[in-house]
Amino acid sequence: MAVRLPRPHRYDLCAALAGLLGGLLLWGVGLATRPRSEPLVLWDGRWPILLPLAVISCCELLRRTHPRTGLLIGVAALTVDTITQGNLVTLVMFTDLVYAAVLYSPPAPARRVLWISGLMTVVCTVLPLAVWRTPEALLVGVVVGLVAFTPAASGWIVRNHRDAADAARLRAEQTALLAEMDRAQAVTAERARMARELHDMVANHLSAIAIHSTAALSIADPKTSQEALSVIRENSVEGLAEMRRLIGILRDGNGDTEPAATPTLDGLGALVGTARTNGLDVTLDADHAGNLPAPVELAAYRIVQESLTNALKHAGPGRVTVALRQRDGSLTIAVTSPYGGDSDAPRAPGSGAGLVGMRERATLLGGTLRAEPEDSADGKIWAVRATLPIVEGDPA
């Protein structure tokens, strides 16, 4: 099976063609690098000059695709050129092959080419000086340095700059990728936070509306219906206000609605009062210092709020208790209600997102939350128990 060689780069093709034409021009006008009388000229005449010129021009086509092969063939062509009268363009193209071998070869071969060219320069400087003992002998080392070591060193410098640029570009791409991942995670976290806020702010009012509208439709008592409609209207107005405030938060600064203040545990009294208005028999027992960190207060308030909402939708007849205790660097929350799990259906539909949101709030603060049925002296109850750590020194 025939192996297809890679096509040469167009710049290499242009370099080879330009070198060949330039060498032919110098050959045509009779310009050579050495006279016929020089001892190194073993193959005199004008025509032998064209052989190394043609070979090294073909090597230029390999400078990117096969740089080491091109350099080896170029060394042979330059050796042949030294026993002819020589062509300056052949010498110039050889320096380009050395440069390309260092720049485009793998790291180890490129390093070897640099070291070999440097060693050749040192040897060709010291040895002629030791043999001939004349200052002119140093010119041999200078010529070898210009032909071999200088292009090799130039290729090594350019290679280092190229590798540094590639590494910088890779770091920039990785940084952009990490930034995009952080942005996506931030968007996801913000969506989850807003979902929790929306659920906690509105679900309580909608649950009360659903329960009292059911009572108004099922009980043929004008007074009861009137009371239920009053509660429905109150919860509708409050829910609408909460929605407007939430929309104001979501606006990009173009809305006139001020964002709602972050709820604190000082508002538990009003929250329990609303639950009583909605028909729950609730008692509140709160014992805390009042200087809790804002995230802890918000999480505690939302956990109590969601627990009361669930009690309104699912609890059986009886008393609901809310207890808060601040002890040993943590805040404990306990909300218990008569277990209504044996009823045919809840008084208002639920999606289960409330329990998920409560657990997320507790977990984000490094706390724990359990919501499960328990046995007590008064019978089976549903208990929500949370523990939120309080980090000393956090701002209130």
Phi, psi and omega in degrees: 000129183287139179261123180274123177283145179296145180291140179293151177295149185294328177291324176294322177297318178294321179295317180297316181293319180294320178296317180297316180294319179295319178294320177296325179295314179294322178295321182294325181271359174085019179271123178232164183274342181221145176282164181296334185281352182292140184298330183288342183281097180263344183232083186277174183107163184277325187292323179300337180297330185289333183297304178296329178297315181293318181296314184288335174293320176294326178297331178299332178292341183259005190296333178258318186283318180223070187295323181291318177298316179299322180291319180297315178294324179295323176299317178297318180295321179292325177298318177294322181297328183289340178263004172250184177291342172083157179226131184298325181293325177300318179294319180295318179293329176295319178299326178291325177295321176296315178301314182291326180296324178283324185283320189254350179283164172300162187304313184297309177299323179297320179294322179295319178299319180297313182294318181296317179295321177294318179295319178299320180296317179295315181297316181287350174268315186283316186296310178299324179294322180289328182279311186270334178055041175228148180300331181296340180296335179295338181296331178297314178296323179295317180295315179297321178297319179291324184278324188248302189287320182299310177295326178295316178295321177297317178297323180293320178296314179296322179298316179297318178296320179295316179296321178295321178294320178296319179295319178295320178295320178295318178297321179296319178295319178294320178296319178296321178295317178295322178296320178294320177296318177297320180295316180296319178294321179295320178296316179297316179296321180292322177297319178295319179296316180293326176296319178296315181298315181298315180297312185291327184282328189251329187300322181299314181293317181293325178295318178296320178298315181298316183293313183287330175292324175297318179295318181295327181279334187262341183253122182271059179229114183304321182293317179295318179298321179296317179295319179296320179293326177296316178295320179299315180296317180299315180290327177296315180296315181294319178296320178296320178296319178297318179297319180296319179295321178295319177297323177297324177294321184284344180292158180271043179082007182263349183273159178266353183281130177281140177295151181288145176293148180294127180298146176235173181290346175293340179271006180295326179300314179294323179296317178293323177298320176296319178298322177295320177299325180281359173111004179270144173265096190244139171239143182240131177226096185246129179226095179214160188286338179088000178241041181283154174301146183303317179298326180290317179297317180297314181297318180295317180299315182292325178295317177295317180300313181292325178295320178292322177298316178295323178296321178297324183275326193239338190289153174278180179295140178140186186271142174252131181244140176236122182228132176234135179224133175252111184217136169051048175074021178212158177245123179255141182234132177224121177236117181240148180210155177302134184289125179247023184293341181273356180288157184295319182204151176292156180289343175215142182292149178225158181252351184085356181290337181296313178296320177299316180297319178297317179295322178297317180298316180294319182294321180299333178264005181080019181257190180228158177211134175234137176224109186198161177287148178222159173265138178221178180295332181267007181113194183282134182231162171256123186239132171249117182234123182232147174232120181245120179290146178248114180276123181295139177091353177292147178290145179283000000 
